Amino acid sequence: MRKLALLAVLAAVWEAYARWLANPLLFPTFSATIAALGGAIASGQLPRAVSYTLTLLLKGYVAGLVLAALLTAFASVNRIGADLLEILTSMFNPLPSIALLPIALIWFGLGENSIIFVLIHAVLWAVALNTYAGFRAVSPILRMVGQNYGLSTPGYIARILIPAAFPSILTGLKVGWAFAWRTLIAAELIFGVSSGSGGLGWYIFEQKNQLLIPNVFAGLLTVILLGLFVDNVIFKTIEKVTVRRWGMQS
Amino acid sequence: MSLLTVEGVTLQYGNGNKPVVAAHRVSFSVARSDRYIILGPSGCGKSTILKAVGGYVQPIEGTILLNGNAIRSPGPDRIFVFQEFDQLLPWKTVKENIVFALTASRKVQRREAEERAAIYIEKVNLSEFAASYPHTLSGGMKQRVAIARAMAMQPDILLMDEPFAALDALTRSKMQDELLQLCEESKFTVLFVTHSIPEAIHIGTRILLLSAHPGRVKAELNSRDADAARIQEILFDGEMTS
């Protein structure tokens, strides 16, 4: 409630400042931005861009998760795999995914594949590292309890290790999502220029070229709102029905 | 015939150039419905012996036979109750913890597992908390769930590694009585490790006394004709006066 009030105050300040500035090309008013947002949604242009972006995000995210699972599995069964994971993550974690876009464009050409490649890079290391750390932190007692039931190895992993490591895995998923979302919008901004594909980043860029600044702001607002939605609704809900209910929050 | 036979078992941990011998040529046998206590000071390898019976540790010498079969790996015919409170799966409710144990080990089908879980939860007086998650329970309640879970599995032998050691004194003595009553009712065979002499005398039918560094068998007694002073004397003969 307090936060909502603060948001309203911020919107009012925005409106007042923009009116005082009276330069819609530089800084449109809040009301103009909302109107542009409504218009863009009504025209179907923004929803199309959003659905394109989210589809792409999902593809990259899922591919990243699959690779992270493989890498973690490999790291869990032998020492070389563990060392490899450690080296790779410490090498690639500091490297912003977007920096790989130029090389991805050369390797995969202009198309979805390049963006998916950088998305995988954004997701893979964070998820693999956290999952692996989570597995290693599973208490020896829980491991012994699991072994006591005579579970098969896949059963043991799926029914003991993964739930026991879930708080850590969830952290990895959240960090991976945050990286992926920022990377994707940035990649679309650069990349859309050459391919003309219709993502949210590209929408922002295109509206700027046409000097439809309220629409640019509407696009930015959409990026924020979607980000907030995933963080505060999707991940919060997952947290509530899992780690918080289990008392496993770290 | 005895249910569990431990014959000349030597155990060590820590490999490489300086392995530590935890237990040296320990032999004993447990008959059905015994409450067999392994008692000794810390460092006598009693927990390691229990883990070897559980199949988590392989002896470097000697044999461990359960019903005449050598023990090679952990299995649901020997269920462990640990001292630690985190032995319950935190992502499952009290009831689900028991149901999972029964179904994961393929002992019974889900429906029967649920019935059995309800029975054993009732036995440890936790029916109200069947749908609670472990983190909402007190330490004593968690240990009760662990005991109910182990008993619901109806294993050949229950392996208890100081299950009450982390509880306060009042809860501990209450839990000891409850365990005794449950064992009397259903004739469970229990192998129970402790360092507390009163607990050993109270719970056990037979007591194995071990010395420390490395663990060696000092004596084996019937708890009926054992008293604390005598156990103390056997365990620490001579050492106390020096």
HADDOCK unambig.tbl for C-alpha pairs under 7 A between the chains (distance, minus, plus):
assign (segid A and resid 141 and name CA) (segid B and resid 87 and name CA) 5.90 0.50 0.50
assign (segid A and resid 142 and name CA) (segid B and resid 87 and name CA) 5.60 0.50 0.50
assign (segid A and resid 145 and name CA) (segid B and resid 87 and name CA) 6.69 0.50 0.50
assign (segid A and resid 147 and name CA) (segid B and resid 74 and name CA) 6.16 0.50 0.50
assign (segid A and resid 148 and name CA) (segid B and resid 74 and name CA) 5.21 0.50 0.50
assign (segid A and resid 148 and name CA) (segid B and resid 75 and name CA) 5.08 0.50 0.50
assign (segid A and resid 148 and name CA) (segid B and resid 76 and name CA) 5.68 0.50 0.50
assign (segid A and resid 148 and name CA) (segid B and resid 79 and name CA) 6.53 0.50 0.50
assign (segid A and resid 149 and name CA) (segid B and resid 75 and name CA) 5.84 0.50 0.50
assign (segid A and resid 149 and name CA) (segid B and resid 76 and name CA) 4.98 0.50 0.50
assign (segid A and resid 149 and name CA) (segid B and resid 101 and name CA) 6.40 0.50 0.50
assign (segid A and resid 149 and name CA) (segid B and resid 104 and name CA) 6.32 0.50 0.50
assign (segid A and resid 149 and name CA) (segid B and resid 105 and name CA) 4.77 0.50 0.50
assign (segid A and resid 150 and name CA) (segid B and resid 74 and name CA) 6.75 0.50 0.50
assign (segid A and resid 150 and name CA) (segid B and resid 75 and name CA) 5.08 0.50 0.50
assign (segid A and resid 150 and name CA) (segid B and resid 76 and name CA) 6.17 0.50 0.50
assign (segid A and resid 150 and name CA) (segid B and resid 105 and name CA) 5.77 0.50 0.50
assign (segid A and resid 151 and name CA) (segid B and resid 104 and name CA) 6.45 0.50 0.50
assign (segid A and resid 151 and name CA) (segid B and resid 105 and name CA) 6.53 0.50 0.50
assign (segid A and resid 246 and name CA) (segid B and resid 90 and name CA) 5.59 0.50 0.50
assign (segid A and resid 246 and name CA) (segid B and resid 91 and name CA) 5.03 0.50 0.50
assign (segid A and resid 246 and name CA) (segid B and resid 133 and name CA) 6.26 0.50 0.50
assign (segid A and resid 246 and name CA) (segid B and resid 135 and name CA) 6.85 0.50 0.50
assign (segid A and resid 247 and name CA) (segid B and resid 135 and name CA) 5.62 0.50 0.50
